[in-house]
């Protein structure tokens, strides 16, 4: 079953203006998948990664980033896997306790590590950004997509420069598959 929540690429841009400004291509009234494929054809791969993260629902975006990290980074050593495992646990059972555990791990992680951003993507998938009793502020909806995008882009930085385009295309293709079929 399709997980695409938007009828057009323009609708994605309108839903996430903070992040969409970072995409060089202009939004169009074409389907989001067609827009994503056009970004790939023009080799605008970083924009394709960002758009894919925005297009996917939060849970699928986290799962996508987890899969991309495993593909881009290869075998993750057990002593480095905690952020990835926390995010995957939240995807499997999206409960508040698991999301909060991923957030704690991500908050204390290395900001240069793609796995930290995966944990943050899961952690930012709900809850409160600021929970003051008089004026709580819910987590902004773009935060999961931003973190998932950063995780994939940082993971791609670990790949040989010549392999990077093909590996990013494979990640975006997996995002398209998730958007079309779900988890």
C-alpha positions as CSV (number, residue, x, y, z in Angstrom):
1,X,0.0,0.0,0.0
2,X,1.4,3.4,-1.0
3,X,2.6,5.6,1.9
4,X,2.7,8.8,-0.2
5,X,0.8,11.5,1.6
6,X,1.1,14.2,-1.1
7,X,-0.5,14.5,-4.5
8,X,2.2,16.7,-6.0
9,X,5.8,17.7,-5.4
10,X,4.6,21.2,-4.8
11,X,2.5,19.9,-1.9
12,X,5.6,18.5,-0.3
13,X,7.4,21.8,-0.7
14,X,4.4,23.6,0.9
15,X,4.2,21.2,3.8
16,X,8.0,21.6,4.6
17,X,9.0,25.1,3.5
18,X,12.0,25.1,6.0
19,X,13.6,22.2,4.2
20,X,12.3,22.7,0.7
21,X,14.2,26.0,0.4
22,X,17.4,23.8,0.5
23,X,16.3,22.0,-2.7
24,X,17.6,23.7,-5.8
25,X,14.9,22.4,-8.2
26,X,11.5,24.2,-8.4
27,X,8.5,22.3,-7.2
28,X,6.1,21.2,-9.8
29,X,2.6,19.8,-10.0
30,X,3.9,16.4,-11.0
31,X,3.7,13.4,-8.7
32,X,6.3,13.4,-5.9
33,X,7.8,10.1,-7.3
34,X,8.2,11.6,-10.8
35,X,9.8,14.7,-9.3
36,X,12.2,12.5,-7.3
37,X,13.1,10.5,-10.4
38,X,13.7,13.7,-12.3
39,X,16.1,14.8,-9.6
40,X,18.0,11.5,-9.9
41,X,18.1,11.8,-13.8
42,X,19.6,15.3,-13.4
43,X,22.2,13.9,-10.9
44,X,20.9,16.2,-8.2
45,X,21.4,13.5,-5.7
46,X,21.7,15.5,-2.5
47,X,18.4,17.2,-3.4
48,X,16.9,13.8,-4.2
49,X,18.0,12.5,-0.7
50,X,16.4,15.5,1.0
51,X,13.2,15.3,-1.0
52,X,12.9,11.6,-0.3
53,X,13.3,12.2,3.4
54,X,10.5,14.7,3.3
55,X,8.2,12.5,1.2
56,X,8.3,9.5,3.5
57,X,6.2,9.4,6.7
58,X,8.4,9.7,9.8
59,X,8.6,6.0,10.6
60,X,9.4,5.0,7.0
61,X,12.0,7.9,6.9
62,X,13.8,6.4,9.9
63,X,13.7,2.9,8.5
64,X,15.0,4.2,5.2
65,X,17.9,6.0,6.9
66,X,18.7,2.9,8.8
67,X,18.8,0.8,5.7
68,X,20.9,3.4,3.8
69,X,23.4,3.6,6.7
70,X,23.8,-0.2,6.7
71,X,24.3,-0.1,3.0
72,X,26.7,2.8,3.0
73,X,28.7,2.0,6.1
74,X,28.8,-1.8,5.8
75,X,29.1,-3.8,9.0
76,X,28.6,-1.6,12.0
77,X,30.8,-2.6,14.9
78,X,28.9,-3.6,18.0
79,X,30.4,-0.8,20.1
80,X,29.1,1.8,17.6
81,X,25.7,0.2,16.8
82,X,23.6,1.6,19.8
83,X,22.1,4.6,17.9
84,X,21.2,2.4,14.9
85,X,19.7,-0.3,17.1
86,X,17.7,2.2,19.1
87,X,16.2,3.7,15.9
88,X,15.4,0.2,14.5
89,X,13.8,-0.8,17.7
90,X,11.5,2.3,17.6
91,X,10.6,1.5,14.0
92,X,9.6,-2.0,14.9
93,X,7.6,-0.9,18.0
94,X,7.0,2.9,17.7
95,X,6.3,3.4,21.4
96,X,7.1,6.6,23.4
97,X,9.7,4.8,25.5
98,X,11.7,3.6,22.5
99,X,11.5,7.0,20.8
100,X,12.7,8.7,24.0
101,X,15.6,6.2,24.3
102,X,16.7,6.9,20.7
103,X,16.5,10.6,21.5
104,X,18.7,10.3,24.6
105,X,21.3,8.3,22.6
106,X,21.2,10.7,19.7
107,X,21.5,13.8,22.0
108,X,24.7,12.4,23.5
109,X,26.2,11.2,20.2
110,X,28.8,12.5,17.9
111,X,27.3,15.0,15.5
112,X,29.7,13.8,12.7
113,X,28.4,10.3,13.0
114,X,25.5,9.3,10.6
115,X,24.2,6.9,13.2
116,X,23.7,9.7,15.7
117,X,21.4,11.4,13.2
118,X,19.5,8.2,12.7
119,X,18.8,8.0,16.5
120,X,17.8,11.7,16.4
121,X,15.5,11.0,13.4
122,X,13.6,8.4,15.5
123,X,13.8,10.6,18.7
124,X,12.3,13.6,16.8
125,X,9.5,11.6,15.4
126,X,7.1,12.8,18.1
127,X,6.8,14.3,21.5
128,X,7.6,17.8,22.5
129,X,10.4,20.1,21.4
130,X,9.8,22.1,24.6
131,X,7.4,20.9,27.3
132,X,6.8,23.9,29.4
133,X,3.5,23.3,31.2
134,X,2.0,26.7,30.1
135,X,3.2,26.5,26.6
136,X,4.3,23.1,25.2
137,X,5.7,23.1,21.7
138,X,5.3,19.9,19.7
139,X,8.2,18.6,17.7
140,X,8.3,20.3,14.3
141,X,7.3,17.8,11.6
142,X,10.4,18.4,9.5
143,X,12.9,17.4,12.2
144,X,12.8,13.7,11.4
145,X,13.3,14.3,7.7
146,X,16.2,16.7,8.4
147,X,17.9,14.1,10.6
148,X,17.3,11.2,8.2
149,X,18.7,13.3,5.3
150,X,21.8,14.2,7.3
151,X,22.3,10.6,8.3
152,X,22.3,9.5,4.6
153,X,24.4,12.3,3.4
154,X,27.0,11.8,6.2
155,X,26.9,8.0,5.5
156,X,27.6,8.8,1.8
157,X,30.6,10.8,2.9
158,X,32.2,7.5,4.0
159,X,31.9,6.0,0.6
160,X,34.6,6.2,-2.1
161,X,33.9,9.4,-4.1
162,X,33.5,7.4,-7.4
163,X,30.9,5.1,-5.8
164,X,28.9,7.9,-4.1
165,X,26.5,8.6,-7.0
166,X,25.5,5.0,-7.5
167,X,25.2,4.4,-3.8
168,X,23.0,7.5,-3.3
169,X,20.8,6.4,-6.3
170,X,20.3,3.1,-4.6
171,X,19.3,4.8,-1.4
172,X,16.8,7.0,-3.2
173,X,15.5,4.0,-5.1
174,X,14.9,2.2,-1.8
175,X,13.1,5.3,-0.6
176,X,10.8,5.2,-3.6
177,X,10.1,1.6,-2.9
178,X,9.2,2.4,0.7
179,X,7.0,5.3,-0.4
180,X,5.1,3.0,-2.8
181,X,4.9,-0.1,-0.7
182,X,5.6,0.8,3.0
183,X,7.5,-1.2,5.6
